[in-house]
Amino acid sequence: RQGGQDGAPGVVRLSSGKPFKAAGRQPIPAGDSLIVETPGGGGYGDPRQRAPERVAEDVRRGLVTPAAARRDHGVMVDDPAAPQ
């Protein structure tokens, strides 16, 4: 919306990497795990217009990785306290 990026798609998968159908009743093999990754939003507005200090705060809070700050926001965050 308003220049935001595409959101991430949802994914349902097995931790073993075995194929998992998109629908229908399916048993989960013993020792395996079902992983459900819910869709993510793409945000509001052009990410390159976000204030650099706010992007740095997002990185410190673990909401954005330093790599995503660089790639999506054009902001280099060099903070040893930032999560990698």
Helices and strands as residue ranges (DSSP letters): E 11-14, E 34-37, G 47-49, H 52-60, H 66-68, I 69-73
